[in-house]
């Protein structure tokens, strides 16, 4: 679980990102989290 300070820091970083950067960031997190599932589907 994230701490309140961590969340505030991420929100500040996220606020300064362009929409394209936000999409890339979220997509990378999704791919990282679900990489094993994607690899299984690719078989």
MIDOSE-1310 file (N, C-alpha, C; in nm, 2 decimals, decimal comma, always signed):
residues 43
xxxx	+0,09/-0,12/+0,00/+0,00/+0,00/+0,00/+0,09/+0,12/+0,00; +0,05/+0,22/-0,08/+0,13/+0,34/-0,09/+0,10/+0,43/+0,03; +0,21/+0,51/+0,06/+0,19/+0,61/+0,17/+0,13/+0,73/+0,11; +0,08/+0,82/+0,20/+0,01/+0,94/+0,16/+0,11/+1,03/+0,08
xxxx	+0,24/+1,04/+0,13/+0,34/+1,12/+0,07/+0,37/+1,07/-0,07; +0,38/+0,94/-0,08/+0,41/+0,88/-0,22/+0,30/+0,92/-0,31; +0,18/+0,91/-0,27/+0,06/+0,94/-0,36/+0,07/+1,09/-0,40; +0,10/+1,17/-0,31/+0,10/+1,32/-0,34/+0,21/+1,35/-0,44
xxxx	+0,33/+1,28/-0,42/+0,44/+1,29/-0,52/+0,40/+1,25/-0,66; +0,33/+1,13/-0,66/+0,29/+1,08/-0,79/+0,19/+1,17/-0,86; +0,10/+1,22/-0,78/+0,00/+1,31/-0,83/+0,06/+1,44/-0,89; +0,17/+1,49/-0,82/+0,24/+1,61/-0,87/+0,31/+1,58/-1,01
xxxx	+0,37/+1,46/-1,01/+0,44/+1,42/-1,14/+0,33/+1,40/-1,25; +0,23/+1,33/-1,22/+0,12/+1,30/-1,31/+0,06/+1,43/-1,37; +0,04/+1,53/-1,28/-0,02/+1,66/-1,32/+0,07/+1,73/-1,43; +0,20/+1,71/-1,42/+0,29/+1,78/-1,52/+0,31/+1,70/-1,65
xxxx	+0,25/+1,58/-1,66/+0,26/+1,50/-1,78/+0,16/+1,54/-1,89; +0,20/+1,52/-2,01/+0,10/+1,54/-2,12/+0,01/+1,42/-2,12; -0,10/+1,43/-2,20/-0,19/+1,32/-2,21/-0,12/+1,20/-2,27; -0,04/+1,22/-2,37/+0,03/+1,11/-2,43/+0,13/+1,04/-2,33
xxxx	+0,20/+1,12/-2,25/+0,28/+1,06/-2,15/+0,21/+0,98/-2,04; +0,09/+1,03/-2,00/+0,00/+0,96/-1,91/-0,04/+0,83/-1,97; -0,08/+0,82/-2,09/-0,12/+0,70/-2,16/+0,00/+0,60/-2,16; +0,11/+0,65/-2,20/+0,23/+0,56/-2,20/+0,27/+0,51/-2,07
xxxx	+0,26/+0,59/-1,96/+0,29/+0,55/-1,83/+0,19/+0,44/-1,78; +0,07/+0,46/-1,80/-0,03/+0,37/-1,75/-0,02/+0,24/-1,83; +0,00/+0,25/-1,96/+0,02/+0,13/-2,04/+0,14/+0,04/-2,00; +0,25/+0,11/-1,97/+0,37/+0,04/-1,92/+0,34/-0,03/-1,79
xxxx	+0,27/+0,03/-1,70/+0,23/-0,03/-1,57/+0,14/-0,15/-1,59; +0,05/-0,14/-1,68/-0,04/-0,25/-1,71/+0,04/-0,37/-1,77; +0,12/-0,34/-1,87/+0,20/-0,44/-1,93/+0,30/-0,51/-1,82; +0,35/-0,43/-1,74/+0,44/-0,49/-1,63/+0,37/-0,58/-1,54
xxxx	+0,25/-0,53/-1,50/+0,17/-0,61/-1,40/+0,12/-0,74/-1,46; +0,08/-0,74/-1,58/+0,01/-0,85/-1,64/+0,10/-0,92/-1,75; +0,23/-0,90/-1,74/+0,32/-0,96/-1,84/+0,31/-1,11/-1,84; +0,30/-1,18/-1,73/+0,28/-1,33/-1,74/+0,16/-1,37/-1,82
xxxx	+0,05/-1,30/-1,80/-0,07/-1,33/-1,87/-0,06/-1,31/-2,02; +0,01/-1,20/-2,05/+0,03/-1,17/-2,20/+0,12/-1,27/-2,26; +0,22/-1,31/-2,19/+0,31/-1,42/-2,24/+0,24/-1,55/-2,26; +0,15/-1,58/-2,17/+0,07/-1,70/-2,18/-0,02/-1,70/-2,30
xxx	-0,08/-1,58/-2,32/-0,17/-1,56/-2,44/-0,10/-1,57/-2,57; +0,03/-1,53/-2,57/+0,11/-1,53/-2,69/+0,15/-1,66/-2,74; +0,14/-1,77/-2,65/+0,18/-1,90/-2,69/+0,09/-1,96/-2,80
